Amino acid sequence: MQKQIFAAFMAMSGTLVAAEPAATIPQNVLTDVVAWRRDFHQHPELSNRETRTAKIVADELKKLGYTVRTGIAHTGVVGVIKGGKPGRKLAIRADMDALPVIEQVDLPFASKATGEYLGKTVGIMHACGHDAHTAMLLGLAEMFAQMKNEMPGEVMLIFQPAEEGAPQGEQGGAAQMVKEGVFRDFHPDAVFGMHVVSAYNVGKVAIRPAGAMASSDTFQMTVHGKQSHGAVPWKGIDAVLTAAEIVTAAQAIVSRQLDINLAPAVLTFGTINAGSRFNIVAEKAELAGTIRTFDEGMRAQIKTRLTQIAEHVAAANGATVEVHLPQTDEDRNPVNYNDPALTARVRASLEKALGKDHVIEAERWTASEDFPYFGIAAKAPSVYFFVGVTPAGQDAAAAPINHSPKFFVDEGALPVGIAAMRQASLDFLSGT
């Protein structure tokens, strides 16, 4: 019976999938996946707080017969299953955390959850689709368990907390899972991941070799001036004016100082906090932002020039500035790099599962991920692809993007993602 199930799953990866991926996924699995996704969506949890989600995941994996570890990097869960046939070892990762966003999508299972973020009560929403990631990986877990005796190799399923970043003052995410020995007893030959995105319509899967997503560095600055009455600013040193000039001058780094023929780069100031009253020259201004690059040389150039500009602008105004940039690799997200040779093989698997017309070349995305830590730690090639979630017939370019309060996942994307990852996984495990 197990052999028949495995053969059926492999057969399902042909032209039938291209026509309708849902038809290739057992109905009971699809029912479970939709139910899990809606439950996770209605009960989202912030980074390092995914206790309810982690318990559901662990309980389901145990019921399916997986060897389960919990509590990795606070709430992380891993499950390992060994097939009955020889083959490779593969790790597949999904993230579980939500964002401090108030949902504005009219769904019967819309989130009403709240939590604490940076000392404030906030709404919580799965505005990046991690609910779909977790549910799809649980669906794969269910199918791998059903075909266990005939499945080649071994699979580790990684359910990661805090992909969106650990709370202030805490450690978390992929780097923390690595530090706490996620691969202590399992050494994968490759690591796979996928992400739902509104940039593509349902039915489309996108993949690209080499740099798929940018590296990210977070920076902070504190400008120190001198407080005075707003009516006599010459008696003070204006931290707000200095901060504004730093922001303006720093825009020239990307637009005038980088060779952007090499690769895209982004420098964004996201926050400025300064002043206490309308008629007081502020003594201090705090700024924070992000650097996104695909090239290490460009990254180093931005960091050097940003510090130089901040210090020289501050000096010109009689102020001082402290610039804080990541000092270690664990303080940043690396480039999400898809091994070219493995990417070519995975793309062939995706085309086999969905049909050639449904697999496209992904654009480079200047968003970032901590997924690369797993491949780096395992010293194994990794591949990460994207699954479209905007309903067919809608303009995906105009759809609310990930992290938007209006971000929407068409559940027709769920069987597409499952079928794609299942085929890529089975092909890799068997060495095809």
C-alpha positions in Angstrom: 0.0 0.0 0.0 2.8 2.4 0.9 4.4 1.7 -2.5 1.2 2.5 -4.3 0.8 5.8 -2.4 4.4 6.8 -3.3 3.9 5.9 -7.0 0.6 7.8 -7.0 2.3 10.9 -5.6 5.1 10.7 -8.2 2.6 10.2 -11.0 0.7 13.2 -9.9 3.6 15.4 -10.7 3.0 15.3 -14.5 0.5 17.2 -16.7 -2.4 16.9 -14.3 -0.6 19.2 -11.9 -0.1 21.8 -14.6 -3.8 21.9 -15.1 -4.8 21.9 -11.5 -2.4 21.4 -8.6 -5.3 20.9 -6.2 -6.2 17.7 -8.0 -2.8 16.2 -7.1 -3.0 16.8 -3.4 -5.2 14.4 -1.3 -8.4 16.1 -0.3 -7.9 15.3 3.4 -4.5 17.0 3.2 -5.9 20.1 1.5 -8.7 20.3 4.0 -6.2 20.1 6.9 -4.0 22.7 5.3 -6.8 25.2 4.8 -8.0 24.7 8.3 -4.5 25.1 9.8 -3.9 28.2 7.7 -7.2 29.9 8.8 -6.5 29.0 12.4 -3.0 30.4 12.3 -4.3 33.5 10.5 -7.0 34.1 13.2 -4.5 33.6 16.0 -1.2 35.2 15.0 1.7 35.6 17.3 4.6 38.0 17.3 8.3 37.0 17.1 9.6 34.8 19.9 6.0 34.5 21.2 4.7 31.8 18.8 3.8 29.4 21.7 0.3 28.4 20.5 1.5 27.9 16.9 4.5 25.9 18.0 2.4 23.6 20.1 0.0 22.9 17.3 2.9 22.1 14.9 4.7 19.9 17.4 1.5 18.0 18.3 0.7 17.4 14.6 4.2 16.2 13.9 4.2 13.8 16.8 0.9 12.3 15.7 2.4 11.7 12.2 5.3 9.8 13.8 8.1 12.4 13.3 11.0 12.7 15.7 10.3 16.1 17.2 12.4 18.7 19.0 10.9 21.8 20.5 12.0 25.0 22.2 14.8 25.8 19.8 15.4 29.5 19.7 12.5 29.9 22.2 9.6 28.5 20.2 11.2 26.7 17.2 10.1 23.2 16.3 11.8 20.6 14.0 10.5 17.3 12.9 12.6 14.6 11.2 11.3 11.6 9.2 13.4 8.9 7.7 12.2 7.2 4.5 12.4 3.5 3.8 14.7 3.9 0.8 18.2 5.2 0.6 18.6 8.8 -0.5 19.8 12.3 0.4 19.0 14.4 3.4 16.9 17.6 3.0 15.9 20.4 5.3 12.8 22.4 4.5 12.0 25.6 6.4 8.8 27.6 7.1 8.5 30.6 9.4 5.7 31.1 12.0 5.7 34.7 13.3 3.3 37.5 12.5 3.7 41.3 12.4 2.5 44.2 14.5 -0.1 45.2 11.9 -3.9 45.8 12.3 -5.6 43.7 9.7 -7.8 45.5 7.2 -9.0 42.5 5.1 -12.6 41.5 5.5 -12.3 37.7 6.3 -14.5 35.5 8.6 -11.2 34.4 10.1 -9.5 37.9 10.2 -7.2 38.5 13.1 -8.5 40.5 16.1 -5.4 39.6 18.1 -3.4 42.2 20.0 0.0 42.1 21.7 2.8 44.2 23.0 5.5 45.6 20.7 8.1 48.2 21.8 6.1 48.8 24.9 2.8 49.5 23.1 -0.3 47.5 22.6 -0.6 46.7 18.9 -2.7 44.7 16.5 -1.2 41.5 15.2 -1.6 40.1 11.6 -0.1 37.5 9.4 0.7 40.3 6.9 3.6 38.4 5.3 1.9 35.0 4.8 3.8 33.0 7.4 0.5 31.3 8.3 0.4 29.9 4.8 4.0 28.8 5.0 3.5 26.9 8.3 0.2 25.3 7.0 1.8 24.2 3.7 4.8 22.6 5.5 2.4 20.7 7.8 0.6 19.5 4.7 3.9 18.2 3.3 4.6 16.6 6.6 1.3 14.7 6.3 2.1 13.4 2.8 5.7 12.5 3.7 4.4 10.4 6.6 1.9 8.6 4.3 4.7 7.6 1.9 7.4 7.0 4.5 8.2 3.4 3.6 8.8 4.2 -0.1 10.3 7.6 0.4 14.0 8.0 -0.3 16.3 9.7 2.2 15.5 11.8 5.2 13.7 15.1 5.7 13.9 17.7 8.4 11.1 20.2 8.6 12.1 23.4 10.3 9.4 25.6 11.8 11.2 28.8 12.6 10.2 31.7 15.0 11.2 35.3 14.7 11.9 35.6 11.0 10.7 39.2 11.2 13.3 39.9 13.9 13.5 39.2 17.6 12.1 41.7 20.0 14.4 44.4 21.2 16.9 43.0 23.6 16.3 39.4 22.6 17.9 36.9 20.3 16.0 34.8 17.9 15.3 33.6 14.4 17.4 31.4 12.1 20.7 32.5 13.5 19.6 31.6 17.0 18.3 28.2 15.9 21.7 27.5 14.3 23.5 28.6 17.5 21.3 26.2 19.5 22.2 23.3 17.3 19.3 22.8 14.9 21.6 20.7 12.8 23.3 18.9 15.7 22.0 15.5 14.8 21.0 16.1 11.2 23.3 17.3 8.4 21.3 18.2 5.3 22.7 18.0 1.8 20.5 21.0 0.8 18.0 23.4 2.4 14.8 24.5 0.7 12.4 27.3 1.4 9.5 29.2 -0.2 7.6 32.4 0.3 4.1 33.6 -0.7 4.1 37.0 -2.4 1.5 39.2 -3.9 3.7 40.2 -6.8 2.5 37.1 -8.8 -0.9 35.6 -9.5 -2.0 32.3 -8.1 -0.6 29.5 -10.3 2.7 31.2 -10.8 5.9 30.2 -9.0 9.1 32.3 -9.5 12.7 31.3 -9.0 16.1 32.8 -9.9 19.7 31.6 -9.5 22.3 33.5 -7.4 21.0 36.5 -5.4 17.3 36.2 -5.0 16.9 38.5 -2.0 19.1 41.3 -0.6 21.2 41.3 2.5 20.0 43.7 5.2 21.8 45.8 7.8 20.0 47.9 10.4 21.7 51.1 11.5 21.1 53.6 14.3 22.4 57.2 14.8 22.2 59.6 17.7 22.8 63.2 17.0 23.8 65.4 20.0 23.3 69.1 19.8 22.5 71.8 22.4 19.1 72.7 23.7 17.9 76.3 23.6 14.7 78.3 23.2 13.2 78.1 19.8 13.1 81.9 19.5 16.9 82.1 19.8 18.2 79.1 17.9 21.6 80.6 17.5 22.2 79.9 21.2 21.7 76.2 20.6 22.8 73.5 18.2 19.8 72.1 16.4 19.8 68.3 16.4 16.7 68.2 14.2 18.3 70.3 11.5 21.4 68.2 11.7 19.5 65.0 11.4 17.5 66.3 8.4 20.8 67.3 6.6 22.3 63.9 7.3 19.2 62.2 5.8 19.3 64.4 2.7 23.1 64.1 2.1 23.0 60.3 2.5 20.7 60.0 -0.4 23.7 60.8 -2.7 25.4 57.5 -1.6 23.2 55.3 -3.8 22.2 57.9 -6.5 25.8 59.3 -7.0 28.5 57.2 -5.4 27.6 53.5 -6.1 28.0 51.8 -9.5 24.5 50.5 -9.7 25.3 48.7 -12.9 26.7 46.0 -10.6 23.5 45.4 -8.5 20.6 47.2 -6.9 21.1 48.9 -3.5 18.8 50.7 -1.1 19.5 53.1 1.8 16.4 54.0 3.8 15.9 56.0 6.9 12.8 54.6 8.6 12.5 56.6 11.9 13.5 60.0 13.3 12.7 60.7 16.9 13.6 64.1 18.3 12.4 67.1 20.3 10.0 67.6 23.2 8.1 70.8 22.3 7.4 73.1 19.4 9.4 76.0 20.7 12.5 74.2 22.0 15.6 73.5 19.8 16.1 69.8 20.3 19.2 68.6 22.0 19.1 65.0 20.6 17.8 63.2 17.5 17.7 59.5 17.0 17.5 58.0 13.6 17.3 54.4 12.3 17.2 52.8 8.9 18.2 49.9 6.7 20.8 49.1 4.1 19.9 46.5 1.4 22.6 45.2 -1.0 23.5 42.2 -3.2 27.2 43.0 -3.4 29.6 42.9 -0.4 31.7 45.7 -1.9 28.7 48.0 -2.3 27.6 47.1 1.2 31.0 48.1 2.7 31.0 51.3 0.6 27.5 52.3 1.9 28.5 51.7 5.5 31.8 53.7 5.2 30.1 56.7 3.3 27.2 56.8 5.7 29.4 57.1 8.7 31.6 59.8 7.0 28.6 61.8 5.9 26.9 61.7 9.3 30.1 62.7 11.1 31.0 65.6 8.7 27.5 67.0 8.6 27.3 66.9 12.3 30.7 68.6 12.7 29.6 71.3 10.2 26.7 72.1 12.4 28.7 72.0 15.7 27.0 68.8 16.7 28.3 65.3 17.3 26.9 61.9 16.1 27.2 58.3 17.1 26.7 55.8 14.3 25.9 52.2 15.1 26.3 49.6 12.4 26.2 45.8 12.6 29.5 44.5 13.9 29.1 40.8 13.3 27.4 38.5 10.7 24.8 37.6 13.2 23.6 41.2 13.3 22.5 41.2 9.7 20.7 39.0 7.1 23.0 37.7 4.4 22.1 37.7 0.7 19.5 35.0 0.0 21.7 33.1 -2.5 20.3 30.3 -4.6 23.0 27.9 -5.6 22.9 28.0 -9.5 23.3 24.3 -10.2 20.7 23.3 -7.6 18.4 26.0 -8.7 18.4 24.6 -12.3 17.4 21.2 -11.0 14.7 22.6 -8.7 13.3 24.7 -11.6 13.0 21.5 -13.6 11.1 20.0 -10.8 8.8 22.9 -10.5 8.1 22.8 -14.2 7.4 19.1 -13.9 4.9 19.7 -11.1 3.2 22.8 -12.4 3.9 23.0 -16.1 6.5 25.1 -17.8 4.3 28.1 -18.4 3.6 28.4 -14.6 7.3 28.8 -13.6 8.9 32.1 -14.2 12.2 33.9 -13.5 11.9 35.9 -10.3 13.0 39.5 -10.1 15.6 40.3 -7.6 13.8 41.4 -4.4 15.4 44.0 -2.1 13.5 42.6 0.8 15.6 40.3 3.0 15.3 37.0 4.9 17.3 35.1 7.6 16.7 31.8 5.7 20.3 31.9 4.4 21.7 31.1 7.8 20.5 27.5 7.5 22.4 26.8 4.3 25.5 28.6 5.6 25.5 26.6 8.9 24.9 23.3 7.1 27.6 24.2 4.5 25.0 23.0 2.0 23.5 24.6 -1.1 20.1 26.2 -0.6 17.2 27.3 -2.9 14.3 29.6 -2.1 11.4 30.3 -4.5 8.3 32.4 -4.5 4.6 31.4 -4.8 2.0 33.9 -6.2 -1.1 34.6 -4.0 -2.9 37.3 -5.9 -6.2 36.0 -7.4 -6.2 35.2 -11.1 -7.5 38.1 -13.2 -6.3 40.7 -10.7 -3.3 43.0 -11.4 -0.6 41.5 -9.2 1.5 44.7 -9.6 -1.3 46.7 -8.0 -2.1 44.2 -5.2 -1.3 45.1 -1.6 2.2 44.0 -0.9 3.5 41.8 1.9 3.5 43.6 5.2 0.5 45.6 4.2 -2.6 45.6 6.4 -4.5 44.7 3.2 -2.2 41.8 2.3 -4.4 38.9 1.0 -3.6 35.2 0.3 -5.8 33.5 -2.2 -6.0 29.9 -0.8 -5.7 28.6 -4.3 -2.0 29.2 -3.9 -1.8 26.6 -1.1 -1.9 23.5 -3.3 0.4 25.2 -5.8 3.1 25.7 -3.2 2.6 22.2 -1.8 2.8 20.5 -5.2 5.9 22.6 -6.1 7.8 21.8 -2.9 6.8 18.2 -2.9 8.1 17.6 -6.4 11.3 19.5 -5.7 11.9 17.6 -2.5 11.2 14.1 -3.9 13.4 14.7 -6.9 16.2 15.9 -4.7 15.9 13.1 -2.2 16.0 10.5 -5.0 18.9 12.2 -6.8 17.0 13.0 -9.9 
